[in-house]
């Protein structure tokens, strides 16, 4: 009879195989988790059915998870109402006249839209449809145009509200509000690093962005900003309300979705076909996320029963490696996983192993959550999977895939620089949550 650890190891291998052949993440984790519990638990058959029923009900009735459909709906309504276009136009007015300004405007627009949608794919699709034709009109290189959209979209899982932070919080039992606040400053710094990457590229090779726009008068810039008042106001109310302690993250999601609906009606954009599509997309996205979490909540007890986390902890301690050596090795492993696995799959697969290990070394899991989300961002634009790259390819079918991947590399290194900054200066992530909630 194989040992518990061997069964656990084989379970991980089977899970990777199932994911490699494109079995849905939730289904793969449910199957492996249930099979592992049946093998390891003294009363396997009873434990399997008890875990499947109990964890499925627990996930579907978890109050904190109501934040997901509300924020997804808020993002979908902002696209239907045209607020996302107003946001891009405002960024365009302020940054478009600079060298490479349209690409920088795209980054700013993606960051602003991320504060409504919480989704990297939604950010890339929404801003890409607006920005790529504009950059083509001014003869931007295909690599810079598509790369900026693919990279800018990744800010959707770092700048709150972030679906990645919600999943991380549920799996690690950390505060969603603290994680949201922890993502604000790193998100803004990373936005600045992306814009710096664009500036450096264009300075080295002006042909990447040959045509510059005329400088918009300051009055017109403020008018463009005024036209984007709805989306700016919703972001300020929701994020500012969480930081000010006026309402919780879940309440902020409800208020934001309501305000987005009001904006849609007042802007004359309430058309039933578009609203029905927004609702359908929200339900589909929410159902997928809930199903993944159900699988994770069944897989995690199997991992615990196998004894792998304890064995891994003992093995690492036995090596005598320092805390930051272990941290860097963990981050490198996550970066490698990101090249061929989807982000949510990485979260639910690795956190049961990494959390006890890193907590044993005294690392702050809120801070590590920000690091992990940035690593997941890197995976969104890393070959060969690079989901955001495939999304951008759908928007710009005439651009070869290798051109898009060539365009994202400067932004990938900017993310690497952000990770180094966070390791050297943890307060970039911890300042706001510690100010709001206390250390």
ABEGO torsion letter per residue (X at the ends): XBBAAAAAAAAAAAAAAAAAAGBBAAAAAAAAAAAAAAAABABAAAAAAAAAAAAAAAAAABAAAAAAAAAAAAAAAAAAAGAAAAAAAAAAAAAAABBGAAAAAAAAAAAAAAAAAGBAAAAAAAAAAAAAAAAAAAGBBAAAAAAAAAAAAAAAAABOBBAAAAAAAAAAGBBAAAAAAAAAAAAAAAAAAAAAAAAAAAAABAAABABBBBBBBAAAAAAAAAAAAAAAAAAAAAAAAAAAGABBAAAAAAAAAAAAAAAAAAAGABBAAAAAAAAAAAAAAAAAAAAAAAAAAAAAAAAAAAGAAAAAAAAAAAAGBBAAAAAAAAAAAAAAAAAABBAAAAAAAAAAAAAAAAAAAGBBAAAAAAAAAAAAAAAAABOAAGAAAAAAAAABAABBAAAAAAAAAAAAAAAAAAAAAAAABAAAAAAAAAAAAEX
